[in-house]
Amino acid sequence: MRILVTGASGLIGSAICAKLIAEGHAVVGVGRPGGSPLPQGLAGQVLVDMARPGSAREWASHLQDIDAVVNCAGLLQAGEGGTPSDLHIAGVDALFASCEAAGIRRIVSISALAVAEDAPTEFARSKHRGDEALMARDLDWVILRPSVVLGRAAYGGSALIRGLAALPVLPVLMESGPLQIVTLDDVVKTTAYFLKESAPSRIVLELTGPERLRFEEVVAAYRNWLRWPPARRLRLPDWIGTLLFKLGDFAGLLGWRAPVRSTAQKELRRGSTGDPRPWMEATGMTPRSLQQMLDATPPSVQERWFAKLFFLKPLTLIVFAAFWLISGLIALGPGYDEGVRILQAAGFGAYAEVTTVFGAVADIVLGLAMLYRPTARAALIAAFVLCIFYLAIGTIVAPQMWATPLGIFTKVVPIMALNLVVLALLKDR
């Protein structure tokens, strides 16, 4: 079969693509322009902003020779990719309308557990409306509603769990509802099952694991899997948790995909549970527990590195951006006269003041640009180049600065090394 998969660069979408390719299908992956790279081995790629799709006719050329569609496109909260309603209602329905017009009947759509018209988040409400729109179409649809999905890959919430597992003290930010974790492999296998011609259609199934766990128990299971001793739990005031989730919302406005955002907070509070029996009866599958999944995949040193670096990544970026920003502000403020004096003594003469102002402004611009996700990579590269420029010009004009007691030039070298570390950690996937 030739199968089109939307959200092909996501946690679930990329795993589904890999499974279908391994089964011999030709897979066409759909991703967002400028988004994460699409998987290897695809028979074709489509780059389209599904949150701003235009008319359904725009899909016609991408659906030629397609036999089935798997929809994995999803957006937890408004941000760089539009709003959940833009994507889950209008955007996805434009695709399904085009499928209906093209005669593509088999549709498997990945929704979410506990979606409803009166749900507390736009994510769940828009998913519900999107599901209702699909069910009203003359298509052989299957809607899968998984609980919290965890697998070997880590992204978003699954990455956050690993990061929390690496902390020596587990901060408990709020009371969360029970979770019936479903494994990524089970979701992928179920999707592949319903792409078969003999599989039933026009069915809605909840994909949930066999046990109910608290969020802290999930984190503890991962910490045990990573071979670390149990962490002491520290209950934090509710206002601290709310503040952290609000900071996550602010990071989202800057283009960062923070896993701690207000939508995630609301979804965690109400939990994610359901009845897996209809799913088991329809497919003959027995969902694996979280512990069974972890036992089947022994941890590697890469897993431990990732977990320990999860919170160090934003901390390092913030500290590095603050270094450039504050150094520029100091150079324009209380340190201005001293900066001019040092440059004059180094031989800059009449250019000392201009150089001081230029350098300070450049530092401030770089610091601010590092905090904005679309410009962060360019800013980090520019900062590295600027360090080389500072050292080169400084060495030519004032080589004695290498031997100063405070090591003014020498300290630039570890700054450059930190720059490379931040660049290496920048991408989420």
Secondary structure as GFF3:
##gff-version 3
##sequence-region A 1 429
A	DSSP	beta_strand	2	6	.	.	.	ID=ss1
A	DSSP	alpha_helix	11	22	.	.	.	ID=ss2
A	DSSP	beta_strand	26	31	.	.	.	ID=ss3
A	DSSP	beta_strand	44	47	.	.	.	ID=ss4
A	DSSP	three_ten_helix	56	63	.	.	.	ID=ss5
A	DSSP	beta_strand	68	71	.	.	.	ID=ss6
A	DSSP	alpha_helix	84	85	.	.	.	ID=ss7
A	DSSP	pi_helix	86	91	.	.	.	ID=ss8
A	DSSP	alpha_helix	92	102	.	.	.	ID=ss9
A	DSSP	beta_strand	106	110	.	.	.	ID=ss10
A	DSSP	alpha_helix	122	135	.	.	.	ID=ss11
A	DSSP	beta_strand	140	146	.	.	.	ID=ss12
A	DSSP	beta_strand	149	150	.	.	.	ID=ss13
A	DSSP	alpha_helix	157	165	.	.	.	ID=ss14
A	DSSP	beta_strand	169	172	.	.	.	ID=ss15
A	DSSP	beta_strand	182	183	.	.	.	ID=ss16
A	DSSP	alpha_helix	184	193	.	.	.	ID=ss17
A	DSSP	beta_strand	203	207	.	.	.	ID=ss18
A	DSSP	alpha_helix	215	225	.	.	.	ID=ss19
A	DSSP	beta_strand	232	235	.	.	.	ID=ss20
A	DSSP	alpha_helix	238	253	.	.	.	ID=ss21
A	DSSP	alpha_helix	262	270	.	.	.	ID=ss22
A	DSSP	alpha_helix	277	283	.	.	.	ID=ss23
A	DSSP	alpha_helix	290	296	.	.	.	ID=ss24
A	DSSP	alpha_helix	301	309	.	.	.	ID=ss25
A	DSSP	alpha_helix	312	332	.	.	.	ID=ss26
A	DSSP	alpha_helix	336	345	.	.	.	ID=ss27
A	DSSP	three_ten_helix	349	351	.	.	.	ID=ss28
A	DSSP	alpha_helix	352	371	.	.	.	ID=ss29
A	DSSP	alpha_helix	373	397	.	.	.	ID=ss30
A	DSSP	three_ten_helix	399	403	.	.	.	ID=ss31
A	DSSP	alpha_helix	412	425	.	.	.	ID=ss32
###
